[in-house]
Amino acid sequence: MEIDGVTVEVLEVLKHQLISGDKYYTVALRIHYKDIVSKIFNLTVKDEEELKNKLKIEITKIKFMEYAYGLKYVKGVIT
């Protein structure tokens, strides 16, 4: 999957259902940003649209860190 020009690797999706019947998913991900591969992290979402929105936020944070502190700092934070 690609979000804002950044490759996101979806490793695993776990489906959960609450007693109320509401469904949500825990998604294990890894971001590939400028030859830097992040640690595996999880996002909890209700649907694909929410996943994409949360990933846009995470990628924006990474881009801001690069702008403010440089690529070396980004590598130290996400790996």
C-alpha positions as CSV (number, residue, x, y, z in Angstrom):
1,M,0.0,0.0,0.0
2,E,1.3,3.5,-0.7
3,I,0.3,6.6,1.3
4,D,1.5,10.1,0.3
5,G,4.3,8.5,-1.8
6,V,5.5,6.3,1.1
7,T,5.3,2.5,1.0
8,V,3.5,0.9,3.9
9,E,3.8,-2.9,4.4
10,V,0.8,-4.5,6.0
11,L,2.1,-7.6,7.8
12,E,-1.0,-8.9,9.6
13,V,-4.7,-8.0,10.2
14,L,-6.6,-9.3,13.2
15,K,-10.3,-9.0,13.3
16,H,-12.0,-8.4,16.7
17,Q,-15.7,-8.2,17.5
18,L,-17.1,-6.7,20.7
19,I,-20.1,-8.1,22.5
20,S,-22.1,-5.1,21.1
21,G,-21.4,-6.5,17.6
22,D,-19.0,-3.7,16.6
23,K,-16.0,-4.8,14.6
24,Y,-12.5,-3.4,14.6
25,Y,-9.1,-4.5,13.3
26,T,-5.6,-4.5,14.7
27,V,-3.2,-4.0,11.8
28,A,0.5,-4.8,12.1
29,L,2.5,-2.4,9.8
30,R,5.9,-1.3,8.8
31,I,6.7,2.0,7.0
32,H,9.4,2.2,4.3
33,Y,10.6,5.8,4.2
34,K,13.6,6.9,2.1
35,D,15.4,3.5,2.5
36,I,14.6,3.4,6.2
37,V,12.4,0.6,7.4
38,S,10.5,1.3,10.6
39,K,9.9,-1.1,13.5
40,I,6.7,-3.1,13.3
41,F,3.8,-1.2,15.0
42,N,0.1,-1.7,15.4
43,L,-2.9,0.5,14.6
44,T,-6.4,-0.2,15.7
45,V,-9.0,0.8,13.1
46,K,-12.6,0.2,12.2
47,D,-12.2,0.2,8.4
48,E,-9.7,0.8,5.6
49,E,-10.5,4.5,5.4
50,E,-9.6,5.0,9.0
51,L,-6.4,3.0,8.4
52,K,-5.4,5.3,5.6
53,N,-6.2,8.4,7.6
54,K,-4.1,7.2,10.6
55,L,-1.3,6.3,8.2
56,K,-1.4,9.8,6.7
57,I,-1.0,11.2,10.2
58,E,2.0,8.9,11.0
59,I,3.7,9.7,7.7
60,T,3.2,13.4,8.2
61,K,4.9,13.1,11.6
62,I,7.9,11.4,10.0
63,K,8.1,14.0,7.3
64,F,8.0,16.8,9.9
65,M,10.7,15.1,11.9
66,E,12.9,15.0,8.8
67,Y,12.2,18.6,8.0
68,A,12.9,19.8,11.6
69,Y,15.7,17.4,12.7
70,G,17.1,15.6,9.6
71,L,17.0,12.1,8.2
72,K,19.5,10.7,10.8
73,Y,17.1,11.7,13.6
74,V,14.2,10.0,11.8
75,K,16.2,6.8,11.5
76,G,16.9,6.9,15.2
77,V,13.3,7.3,16.1
78,I,11.5,4.8,13.8
79,T,14.0,2.0,13.8
